[in-house]
Every structure is written in C-alpha cells, then in structure tokens.
Amino acid sequence: MNSTKRVAVMLGALVGALGGVAIALTLVRRAEEQGRENVISPGEGMRLGMLLVGLFQQIAALGDGE
C-alpha cells in the first residue's frame, strides 16, 4: 500500500471513530434527559442501520458519476 492510500485509510478511520464517539455521546445524553434506560429502541436501531447502509452505498458510488 503506498503512502497516499495509507493516509486516506488512516484519515477515514480517524474521522469514523470520532464521528462514532460523538454520535454515541449524543444518544446517551438524549436517553439520560428522557429518563430512559435504553439508548435506542429496536425500531430506531433498524432505521439507523438502514440509513448507514444507504450512506455506505453513496460513499462507494462517489467516483462512478464521472
């Protein structure tokens, strides 16, 4: 793997990790404010999963339109 690819992968991993932490903190804070024990319901989890699948498909298709 050349250095450009390595930097891109490391940057993507860092952005993904930081984004995941920010989202988790937001979900936990929301659950605490609402007095709930569960952070998200099963229905919310399914919706979130489907949104992530769509996001990954959009990211994978970024270079296809040119």
PyMOL commands that set and color helices and strands:
alter all, ss='L'
color gray80, all
select helices_A, chain A and resi 3-33+42-60
alter helices_A, ss='H'
color red, helices_A
deselect
rebuild
show_as cartoon
